[in-house]
């Protein structure tokens, strides 16, 4: 595999894990526009543990997940007091605050960033991405996943079914934080260097787009959204600078034509063999 | 009837701005009763449901469920205490299938992280799914359990919502206009179904405009007008009450008001 192709695969895998970190809370109706903040926490945790505390990757990566997950847990309490566009703004502010904190703190290298000594390659990252994808599909198949979708549909009725909406949303936010943190840790160990400027608001916007345009109804959404948006710009390289215009136009078109996301439950149903067979046997007598 | 009360309201009051929508309402619903709550539009019937289920907080008064005070209890705990309800405008989860909507109703029966994290969507034979399927069958609802609820008829969705409310095994089942929009055949089926579940099941409190349905199903009736109770007693006496006729039923006899061909 050429360096270019494996490089794209690494980005694809990291983006996918990152996207699931945004998807899990989004499935419960929470829009997180501070994704880069959680990824930065994971990346810097791993970087610090690797370069200063000299820990091996099997410690730095789980620890980075745990730290980002804890931050997600704690930040969910103030964030969940807000709704709709205010939640988007609150999470955005969180992402900016994290980037600002890292940029101005000498302990984390400030504007110079940090070198990450322990290196990991594509296979480890690909295994992590596969594991996170499986985990997300599993989570959405559980009663927790069903409750998440119910909350997204109608929070009031979910409460009247006895669902502890707040607890489910806090859990989803913490899980999302941990997954975004994992993506950051993998990034740090693969690129061997972290700097605060990388974890900017564009990154938060892109990953949220992967998820929203892919669709939040099923775990297929982030997978399709990430594949599409990571590979599309690569295929469009031949077009030179025009690719940004085409890319932007593609986003606007998708939002206009398919606001519910590319992948919906109805689409999965119509593609599902089991369902179509069941329907055929039902109608065919 | 055992003489115990399922639900008691004492002086329950609710204001929206300067308007008093529920005004010092007090009544008892005995255990096992099938009670109707009727009245003109805007009388406060749905608001009363919202106060009892906890969607809205009360401004003053007391609500007790089987003797225990619930007026300060969060709504999700009132469900656990035994209150289930349906909605005037159907509120099934649009992105959940029929069976998932029913299984959502089981939520208060589910205990522990293990059952919360078992992949029910991948288990075609789970006890939860089997139970939900059998409840659908009991209610005489014959649909593809994995169908999208938005593809179903209004009448079917209305009945699915009743089944969903029943899944929590409530002691008090509150139905907000369950017969509205149903055809005569469906209304008859629903009446029979509700009578059968009320045999040894939940106490019923039903908001309804269809008076023939009320006469068929409910032995007792409360009439609300401008947030106040103007009649409380046996359903068969409601049509003879002068105040009720003036406020709600009009000049004609109650039994003929809103009578459907099925009656």
Interface residues (C-beta under 8 A of the other chain):
Chain A: X138 X140 X141 X142 X143 X144 X145 X146 X147 X149 X150 X152 X153 X154 X156 X157 X158 X159 X160 X161 X162 X163 X164 X165 X217 X265 X266 X269 X275 X278 X279 X282
Chain B: X53 X54 X55 X75 X76 X77 X79 X80 X84 X85 X87 X91 X93 X94 X95 X96 X100 X103 X104 X105 X107 X108 X110 X115 X116 X117 X118 X119 X120 X121 X122 X128 X144 X146 X148 X164 X168
